Amino acid sequence: MNSPVKLNEIYEDLSPFIGDVTPEHVEIFWRDGVVHIPGFVKPELCERVIQHFMDWSGIHWREWPSDPAEQQKFVAAVEARKEREKMNFAIRQDDPWMFNYVTQRKFGEAAAKLLKVASVKMLTETLHAKLPEVSGHGNEFAWHQDLPWIPIDRSEAVQFWCALVDVTPDMGPMLHLLGSHRSMPGYRGSYQEDARVSYPELFEKYECTKLETVPQGEAVFHHGLTWHSSGMNTSNKVRWAMSSYRVDARSWYTGAQNFNTDGLGLKPNATFDHPNFPTVYP
Ligand SMILES: O=C(O)CCC(=O)C(=O)O
């Protein structure tokens, strides 16, 4: 891992390319546990983010290639990425431009407004390049909440998921259970359990969103307790997307395993005292 980047040495203001959260968005967020904001990140900034992810991940494709030799290279790149210790997590620890991107004050401001907190810390980020099923490396996300995965001592946490390309219904966009942020924290092991079996009442109580296209640059903000899932990418395109988490700056670290926070010497039951986790708002 590279040494931590000092925010004040690298900051480039990208605010002309980033949208705003309105009072109406905040109302929807607290009503539904999720809010979509079209055009939140301008296309040119989405393209820059994809380029950084391509360079970092070694996955340089927009779609499943037709040439068998290229297909082999595609699969080899994906397999090599899976071998990496932090897999698709924590690009900012390797790439200063991405550190600058995820710590943009406007993203922090958006999170502060949505969470209704005074101050926000940047915590995690994940590449969600969902690969076409035909590559043999497609994946689904079973129903889960994120909060059990986030090593903080409270629930003021918001995921910012951004479609870096147009995500059509066949590319496996997320589904949400509307209002389910008001349910209790569930399990951490979404790969061993099926929420439809463990918590069938959720699916009776909360309406599920419909599969719809999420255009490039659209932000999907959901609360850390909102139940969500996503299906296979049955198209022949790579579903380039990214998520990141911002939390109440008062949060304490719990010590739970997370690739974004592991191995940095953070002390459980203390604040996030490390340059990787700057306060990004105000
Ligand atoms: O990108 C997706 O399809 C799902 C992402 C997700 O479930 C998550 O980040 O918790």
The ligand as a Gaussian input file, in Angstrom:
#p B3LYP/6-31G(d) Opt

LIG

0 1
 O      -23.466000      -2.296000      -7.560000
 C      -24.330000      -3.122000      -7.264000
 O      -24.988000      -3.722000      -8.110000
 C      -24.664000      -3.435000      -5.850000
 C      -23.829000      -2.697000      -4.886000
 C      -24.155000      -3.026000      -3.502000
 O      -25.030000      -3.784000      -3.194000
 C      -23.409000      -2.401000      -2.440000
 O      -22.472000      -1.636000      -2.713000
 O      -23.726000      -2.628000      -1.267000

